[in-house]
């Protein structure tokens, strides 16, 4: 009898110890997970803040250099017609590269999701626009001699790519648009020519654009802001240098 009681007592103690060890192990794992989560979140926030500060610093330096360069160009242009012509070419290049704010006549394309799928083709019902539709519109505008383009305020430059990523469409490295929200595209150029190209059959119902309302408005005074993306030329160099070597 005493032996049975001892065995039962030992069994109860073992069960309690096992329960306590299991509970402690789970609590420790949960604590570690929370610590790792907090660490990752803090680490990401710190990295984002660091990148933002670095971007702001580079932007400020870039603005200061542009101002200094402008002063030098203004001084050079006062010395003769040659300097003035060079300055005009530089100003034109900056506008086409998206390095300065620009204004002029053009068109505005407003793209909004339809509240109903009626009117859409069966092949594209329920689908959202992707990089393909935006690239189609940008190419169409360039082909129609647009001189400056922006998507939701993000300037399109020679180095601006358009790419799907998760639930967004990235415009370069600085901007992104959401397919299920309104998208506005601005283009400066011959507003009549741009409107004719956009209203041509097949232009505004390409792919998933059939599931969106696309309105084209002409304007005499559009403003498109400069790019926030840095134009790089790490590998690009003038071919004239090859002749001199």
Secondary structure per residue as TSV (DSSP state, phi and psi in degrees):
chain	resnum	aa	ss	phi	psi
A	1	X	-	360.0	-49.3
A	2	X	H	-61.6	-36.6
A	3	X	H	-64.3	-41.7
A	4	X	H	-64.0	-42.5
A	5	X	H	-62.8	-39.2
A	6	X	H	-65.0	-42.2
A	7	X	H	-64.5	-40.9
A	8	X	H	-64.7	-41.6
A	9	X	H	-61.8	-43.8
A	10	X	H	-62.3	-40.1
A	11	X	H	-64.3	-43.1
A	12	X	H	-62.5	-43.6
A	13	X	H	-61.6	-41.5
A	14	X	H	-63.5	-42.1
A	15	X	H	-62.8	-44.2
A	16	X	H	-62.7	-43.2
A	17	X	H	-62.6	-41.0
A	18	X	H	-63.2	-42.1
A	19	X	H	-62.5	-45.2
A	20	X	H	-63.8	-41.9
A	21	X	H	-64.3	-42.2
A	22	X	H	-62.9	-44.6
A	23	X	H	-62.0	-43.9
A	24	X	H	-65.8	-38.8
A	25	X	H	-64.2	-44.6
A	26	X	H	-64.3	-42.2
A	27	X	H	-62.8	-39.8
A	28	X	H	-65.8	-42.2
A	29	X	H	-63.4	-41.9
A	30	X	H	-63.4	-40.8
A	31	X	H	-63.3	-41.6
A	32	X	H	-65.0	-41.1
A	33	X	H	-62.5	-43.4
A	34	X	H	-63.2	-38.8
A	35	X	H	-65.5	-43.5
A	36	X	H	-65.2	-41.0
A	37	X	H	-62.8	-46.4
A	38	X	H	-62.4	-40.5
A	39	X	H	-63.5	-44.4
A	40	X	H	-64.6	-43.8
A	41	X	H	-64.1	-44.8
A	42	X	H	-63.5	-39.6
A	43	X	H	-64.5	-42.5
A	44	X	H	-66.0	-44.4
A	45	X	H	-60.6	-44.0
A	46	X	H	-63.2	-40.4
A	47	X	H	-66.5	-41.0
A	48	X	H	-63.5	-41.9
A	49	X	H	-62.8	-39.9
A	50	X	H	-65.0	-43.0
A	51	X	H	-66.5	-37.9
A	52	X	H	-63.8	-43.4
A	53	X	H	-63.7	-40.6
A	54	X	H	-65.1	-40.9
A	55	X	H	-64.0	-44.9
A	56	X	H	-62.5	-39.3
A	57	X	H	-64.8	-44.5
A	58	X	H	-65.3	-37.4
A	59	X	H	-65.1	-41.5
A	60	X	H	-64.2	-42.0
A	61	X	H	-64.3	-40.5
A	62	X	H	-63.4	-42.7
A	63	X	H	-63.3	-41.0
A	64	X	H	-64.6	-41.8
A	65	X	H	-65.6	-38.8
A	66	X	H	-64.6	-39.3
A	67	X	H	-65.0	-42.8
A	68	X	H	-64.5	-41.6
A	69	X	H	-64.4	-39.0
A	70	X	H	-62.7	-39.9
A	71	X	H	-62.0	-43.5
A	72	X	H	-64.4	-40.4
A	73	X	H	-66.9	-41.0
A	74	X	H	-61.5	-41.5
A	75	X	H	-65.2	-40.1
A	76	X	H	-68.5	-36.0
A	77	X	H	-68.0	-22.4
A	78	X	T	-77.2	-13.6
A	79	X	T	-87.4	-10.5
A	80	X	-	166.8	173.4
A	81	X	H	-68.1	-31.9
A	82	X	H	-64.3	-46.9
A	83	X	H	-62.8	-37.5
A	84	X	H	-66.1	-39.9
A	85	X	H	-65.3	-40.6
A	86	X	H	-62.8	-41.9
A	87	X	H	-63.0	-41.8
A	88	X	H	-61.7	-39.4
A	89	X	H	-66.3	-39.9
A	90	X	H	-65.7	-41.4
A	91	X	H	-62.3	-41.0
A	92	X	H	-65.1	-42.3
A	93	X	H	-62.5	-40.5
A	94	X	H	-63.4	-39.6
A	95	X	H	-64.1	-43.9
A	96	X	H	-72.0	-27.6
A	97	X	H	-81.9	-9.4
A	98	X	T	83.5	19.3
A	99	X	-	-85.6	-9.7
A	100	X	S	-135.8	157.6
A	101	X	-	-66.6	144.9
A	102	X	E	-133.5	160.5
A	103	X	E	-145.1	160.3
A	104	X	E	158.4	179.8
A	105	X	E	-74.4	161.2
A	106	X	E	168.9	-152.0
A	107	X	E	-133.1	156.1
A	108	X	E	-122.3	127.6
A	109	X	E	-107.7	119.9
A	110	X	E	-107.4	119.4
A	111	X	E	-114.5	117.8
A	112	X	E	-131.2	140.7
A	113	X	E	-62.6	141.4
A	114	X	-	-72.3	144.3
A	115	X	S	-78.8	-13.0
A	116	X	S	-135.4	149.7
A	117	X	-	-86.4	-3.2
A	118	X	T	-64.7	137.7
A	119	X	T	98.6	-10.6
A	120	X	S	-92.2	153.2
A	121	X	-	-72.3	153.9
A	122	X	G	-62.7	-30.2
A	123	X	G	-71.6	-20.9
A	124	X	G	-121.1	11.3
A	125	X	T	-60.7	128.1
A	126	X	T	83.9	-5.8
A	127	X	-	-86.8	152.4
A	128	X	-	-105.2	159.6
A	129	X	-	-68.9	153.7
A	130	X	-	-129.1	-167.5
A	131	X	H	-59.1	-30.6
A	132	X	H	-62.7	-43.5
A	133	X	H	-68.0	-41.4
A	134	X	H	-67.2	-41.4
A	135	X	H	-63.4	-39.0
A	136	X	H	-57.6	-46.5
A	137	X	H	-68.1	-42.3
A	138	X	H	-62.9	-44.9
A	139	X	H	-62.1	-39.1
A	140	X	H	-63.3	-41.1
A	141	X	H	-68.1	-43.9
A	142	X	H	-60.4	-42.8
A	143	X	H	-63.2	-28.5
A	144	X	T	-90.5	19.1
A	145	X	T	71.1	31.7
A	146	X	-	-64.4	144.6
A	147	X	S	-106.1	-15.2
A	148	X	E	-158.6	139.6
A	149	X	E	-137.2	143.6
A	150	X	E	-138.7	151.3
A	151	X	E	-122.4	116.8
A	152	X	T	52.1	36.2
A	153	X	T	88.8	-5.9
A	154	X	E	-92.8	118.9
A	155	X	E	-69.3	136.3
A	156	X	-	-92.3	120.8
A	157	X	-	-116.4	174.3
A	158	X	T	-60.5	-18.0
A	159	X	T	-111.1	17.4
A	160	X	-	-93.8	116.2
A	161	X	-	-96.0	156.4
A	162	X	E	-122.7	120.5
A	163	X	E	-147.0	137.8
A	164	X	E	-69.6	143.8
A	165	X	E	-157.0	110.8
A	166	X	T	58.4	-124.0
A	167	X	T	-96.3	13.2
A	168	X	E	-126.0	167.3
A	169	X	E	-120.2	115.6
A	170	X	E	-80.5	135.4
A	171	X	E	-108.3	98.5
A	172	X	T	67.6	-148.3
A	173	X	T	-104.5	-3.9
A	174	X	T	-109.8	-24.9
A	175	X	E	-124.4	157.2
A	176	X	E	-148.5	150.2
A	177	X	E	-123.4	154.9
A	178	X	E	-105.4	124.4
A	179	X	T	-60.5	-27.1
A	180	X	T	-93.1	13.4
A	181	X	S	-124.0	167.9
A	182	X	-	-63.4	140.5
A	183	X	E	-125.9	132.5
A	184	X	E	-119.1	125.6
A	185	X	E	-114.1	128.3
A	186	X	E	-113.3	142.7
A	187	X	E	-142.5	128.5
A	188	X	E	-97.9	133.2
A	189	X	S	166.2	-161.1
A	190	X	-	-69.3	105.7
A	191	X	H	-62.8	-32.4
A	192	X	H	-69.1	-44.8
A	193	X	H	-65.2	-41.7
A	194	X	H	-64.8	-40.7
A	195	X	H	-65.2	-41.3
A	196	X	H	-61.1	-43.2
A	197	X	H	-64.8	-41.1
A	198	X	H	-71.4	-32.1
A	199	X	T	-88.8	1.4
A	200	X	S	-67.9	138.5
A	201	X	T	-52.2	128.6
A	202	X	T	97.3	-11.0
A	203	X	S	-75.6	-47.4
A	204	X	S	-102.0	7.6
A	205	X	S	-122.3	26.7
A	206	X	S	-72.9	128.9
A	207	X	G	56.1	-131.0
A	208	X	G	-76.3	-2.5
A	209	X	G	-61.9	-17.3
A	210	X	G	-65.2	-20.7
A	211	X	G	-92.6	11.3
A	212	X	E	-129.3	151.9
A	213	X	E	-87.2	122.8
A	214	X	E	-117.0	114.5
A	215	X	E	-112.4	136.3
A	216	X	E	-114.5	124.6
A	217	X	E	-121.1	139.7
A	218	X	E	-91.2	148.4
A	219	X	E	-143.5	145.8
A	220	X	E	-93.9	-11.1
A	221	X	E	-145.2	77.0
A	222	X	E	-92.3	145.8
A	223	X	E	-122.1	127.3
A	224	X	E	-121.6	122.4
A	225	X	-	-72.2	159.5
A	226	X	-	-69.7	163.6
A	227	X	-	-73.4	150.5
A	228	X	S	-99.8	1.9
A	229	X	S	-91.1	138.4
A	230	X	-	-80.4	126.7
A	231	X	-	-82.8	121.4
A	232	X	-	-111.6	150.6
A	233	X	-	-141.0	55.9
A	234	X	S	-66.1	-29.9
A	235	X	S	-117.2	-15.2
A	236	X	-	-79.1	136.0
A	237	X	-	-150.0	157.5
A	238	X	-	-66.2	138.3
A	239	X	T	-70.5	-16.2
A	240	X	H	-63.9	-28.7
A	241	X	H	-63.0	-29.0
A	242	X	H	-67.1	-35.1
A	243	X	H	-71.4	-28.5
A	244	X	H	-80.0	-22.1
A	245	X	-	-76.3	360.0
